[in-house]
Amino acid sequence: MATTREGVEETQDQTIESSDKYRSLWADVWRQFRRHKGAMVGLVLLTIIMFGSFIGPLIYPLDPFAIDTSQASLSPSLDHPMGTDNLGRDVMARVMVGGRISLSVGIAAMIVGVVIGTAVGIISGFFSKLDGILMRGTDMFLALPILPLLLVIIMLFRDPLREAFGPELGIFILVVTIIGITSWMQTARVVRGDVLALKEQEFVLAAHSIGSRKRSVVFRHIFPNVLSPVMVAAALGVAIAIITESALSFLGLGFPSDFPTWGRLLFDAQGYITITPMRVLWPGILISLTVISVNFIGDGLRDALDPKLRSQ
Amino acid sequence: MGRYIIRRVLFAIPTLIAISFVIFAILDLAPGDPTASLPLTIPPEDREKIREALGFNDPFLVSWLKWLYQMMIVEPIFLIEQMFNITIGDGENRVRIISWSSRAPAVDTIIERIPQTLWVLGLAFILGIMIAIPVGVISAYKQYSVFDNVGTFVTMVGYSVPTFFTGLLAIVIFSVWLGWFPSFYDTTHVVDWTSWESIWFQIKQMIMPVAVLALFNAAALSRFTRSSMLDNLNEDYVRTARSKGLNENKVLVTHVLRNSLIPVVTLIALQIPGVFAGAIITEQIFRINGLGQLLISAIQGADVPMVQTLTFLFAVLIVIFNLVADVTYGLLDPRIRYD
């Protein structure tokens, strides 16, 4: 299985190299994307951060949850590269584990938001009967005070969900769902605009006139053509979700301390800012680097996917 | 235009009612009890009577409509009464929204907290605009210059780094390591305008929160100004202006800038409610006891009426400024026709 797959990829590479006439869309996008310096730096940084968060804890020897009060509030040293917290837990191990959760929340919430946004956008763009009501709904969602409502919802549903799914999964489901269902509106608007324009084009008319069913028109002709704004929205969605989750945790209303995210680590460190100021910096720097990388990748994707900018 | 404004205002009312329904429905699930903090010596049957009197046992729709009446009619009338020192109708008998924890009318507490929030946020917002527009204009005019490259990078960073980190970073550097500014904001400090020491103290404690927020606001705005300027710089009318011999300053300021600022002004209006929401985080970092801090403590104390009122207030701000943005866009840009 694996060998055949590699074989296929190899032949594809060869065709790309050997003939300049034929290039697939994605090879073209990638070629353009590589030219964007910021996006490439972002991609490398994000890869390093993801590697550190998901693989790092398996390699790194120290336990993020082992309390040792004799080692409390140490400055960075060889034993503890990022120091220890007020209970003597190793900060670096905690930052790695925290990254795992922060990134997972960011990606999962982005998927929820992008799926809802794309679905709403396509439906309201394609079926003009539903357009009015769906767009009014989108406007109303845009007028909701998101952050206060998120705080309230977490406060209310934290305990029931913790009981139902266990402390870790419960809060994860809650945070991902609420960030997802409050962040789809921009995607929906962009996708709807694109679908409205696409709907009037000749190839869609042609598809209709050869008797394609509506479903196949949507999935074969409309959906692939709105993929580029969706991908940009997805990249930016990860950044927004990570920031929102950190903000919630920073306000003490997100993940609990025994299940830390970068935001929660920042919140916990805030009280010890005069004793161990470095503790505040690590999670903050990682949140910032991740968001900057993701935003640069989004910028690069936007440029690479825009056929007007793509020369040759 | 007039008809458009009227239509938009009329449309804002059902939107607000729908939002109030959502907010009320979510909070109706809250486990809070208005009698929880009363003394334990009160017998259960009296407790039940208190609950009854507070309308706690009403069915959902009834209590929502009652709250809507209080929020949309009683409180605004009360504000007008206070402002002009008059009485409208039987002002004494109207029931206001009472906070469960402070037992004072929720709106009064909110009004007490507004100045702290406005001082810091308002100043940061204005400062942000004053930084953003020149930076955006110069970046666009000298596209791909060193200034533009540095500016674009800095604004990207400023836009990506959340305020709860820049705020803490500022505290670590300027309060902990350098010791220049206090790490928290003392709202009890009353500025005595005759004493330099008092004024200096106020300035010192405002520098960090204002700077952190101003930079964050400036980042998004200057990116937007830059791209709006770039859109206009390549237009035909700019070439015409240059070819008829106008000097570069005039082309830039009276032609390009004026046209580019139209969407920027709209964005500024749209950002204002977001600034208030941002207060929730900034006030938590610098311990400013403004609106955001009030909301957090109300949520933690399960003070349902306070949370409802504040959340609804944020929603009203969003709806109003969306309206303002749309209307100013139409007023500033004669190409936009709403009919």
Chai-1 contact restraints between the chains, C-beta under 6 A:
chainA,res_idxA,chainB,res_idxB,connection_type,confidence,min_distance_angstrom,max_distance_angstrom,comment,restraint_id
A,M140,B,A18,contact,1.0,0.0,6.0,A-B,restraint_1
A,A143,B,T15,contact,1.0,0.0,6.0,A-B,restraint_2
A,A143,B,I318,contact,1.0,0.0,6.0,A-B,restraint_3
A,A143,B,V319,contact,1.0,0.0,6.0,A-B,restraint_4
A,P145,B,T311,contact,1.0,0.0,6.0,A-B,restraint_5
A,P145,B,F314,contact,1.0,0.0,6.0,A-B,restraint_6
A,P145,B,A315,contact,1.0,0.0,6.0,A-B,restraint_7
A,L147,B,A277,contact,1.0,0.0,6.0,A-B,restraint_8
A,L147,B,I280,contact,1.0,0.0,6.0,A-B,restraint_9
A,P148,B,L295,contact,1.0,0.0,6.0,A-B,restraint_10
A,P148,B,T311,contact,1.0,0.0,6.0,A-B,restraint_11
A,P148,B,F314,contact,1.0,0.0,6.0,A-B,restraint_12
A,L151,B,I299,contact,1.0,0.0,6.0,A-B,restraint_13
A,M155,B,I299,contact,1.0,0.0,6.0,A-B,restraint_14
A,L156,B,L29,contact,1.0,0.0,6.0,A-B,restraint_15
A,L156,B,A30,contact,1.0,0.0,6.0,A-B,restraint_16
A,I243,B,P162,contact,1.0,0.0,6.0,A-B,restraint_17
A,A247,B,I281,contact,1.0,0.0,6.0,A-B,restraint_18
A,F250,B,F164,contact,1.0,0.0,6.0,A-B,restraint_19
A,T274,B,V176,contact,1.0,0.0,6.0,A-B,restraint_20
A,P277,B,V172,contact,1.0,0.0,6.0,A-B,restraint_21
A,P277,B,V176,contact,1.0,0.0,6.0,A-B,restraint_22
A,V280,B,L168,contact,1.0,0.0,6.0,A-B,restraint_23
A,V280,B,V172,contact,1.0,0.0,6.0,A-B,restraint_24
A,G284,B,F165,contact,1.0,0.0,6.0,A-B,restraint_25
A,S288,B,V161,contact,1.0,0.0,6.0,A-B,restraint_26
A,S288,B,F165,contact,1.0,0.0,6.0,A-B,restraint_27
A,V291,B,S160,contact,1.0,0.0,6.0,A-B,restraint_28
A,I292,B,S160,contact,1.0,0.0,6.0,A-B,restraint_29
A,N295,B,S160,contact,1.0,0.0,6.0,A-B,restraint_30
